[in-house]
Amino acid sequence: MQLLLWAALLATAYLLGAVPVGLLVVKLSTGQDVRTIESGRTGGTNVFRAAGVLPGAITIFLDGFKGTLSVWVVALIAPGHAWLAVFAALLTIIGHNYSIFLVERDHQGKIHFHGGAGGATCAGGSVGLWFPSLFIIVPLALIIFYFIGYASVATMSIALLSMILFAIRAWMGASPWEYAIYGFFSFILLAWTLRPNIRRLLQGDERMVGWRVKEKETSQN
């Protein structure tokens, strides 16, 4: 019976993550399909490009809340199971990145899952595991986003920051080591999804934003 409950919680976590918030927000605000714009992802960064600041901010908040909610549901129904909470948070990221609601078959018959990159949902999972992480991970990720200038780097940094933060807390005895492992596997998931961005970073072709853009424009003038 307990295994069935755990399976139901994990399935719920995936389905919660799979809700295509960005697709719905862009469709409601502009009538467009965000999958046909720029990167084609449904996360907040691409929603910013497709529909503007407010829809992008709403998407980031709701995508993050998916991660938080999945952990909170586990804590409410099956408290004290750190691994279960970690798996729920990871499955929410997987659902967000590879949504069962956004499956399509290409002309070669191959099945493709659409979704986001998982940064906001990863941060939300960390917040669910330890709420004050909101005031550490999010500001640092924004600083990285602005000064390094790459959204993909900032996205991956969220998982790395989660791993470092929870490793420090685990070393201090303030939280279980499973939470640090959450950060590690989150990084793998995000990096796997961002493979095209990583290739562009290595080639020097990745889109730049923030302070770096201003610095580059100034140096060219």
Phi, psi and omega in degrees: 000318180296320179296322177296320178297315180296318179298320179295320179295318180290321177296321178296321179299315178298312182296324177297315178296329184285348178300118186278073185304311183300319178300315182293318182296314180293319179299318181288326185271330183231345184082000182268164174260112185298340180290345180261006186244133176047243184288341182082000179280160184259006182281176187300321182300314180287331176293323173306313181294321187279325190226351178109184190292309184297310176301323178295317180294320178297317180297314180299316180298312184289324176296321176294320182295332177301316179295318179296315184296321182298321178290318180297321179297317177297316180298328181283317187269325181226067183295150176087002180253089184298317181297321180296317178298319179295314179297322178298315179296318180295319179292331175293320176297315179300317178298320179295317183282329183226079188281129176295340180275353182235046179268138174215158180250130181277182185292344177267000178088003180280143181269134179234139175254130175263162178169199180257197179262341172098003183298309181296320180292324175297314178299319179298321176298319178296320178296321177296323180287322178207104190304318181299346177299337176306321186272002177246305186291313184296310178300319180294320178295323177294321177297315178299316180301316185285315188271328176278324169093010180234123180297324181295320178295317179298321179298311180293330181295333179300315179292319179296318178296321177298315181297314181295314181299312183286333175293318178297315180295322178294319178298327178278353182080017184267343178205160183288155179296337178303328181292323176294322178295328174303314179299320180297310182288331174298319179299318178299315180298315182292317180296322179297316179294327184267021180307316178298322179293321179296320177298318179293324176300315181293330180272351181080020184251004183290143179297135182252145179223176171072211185299326181298324179295314179298319180297318181294317180295320180296318182293334181274343181271000000 
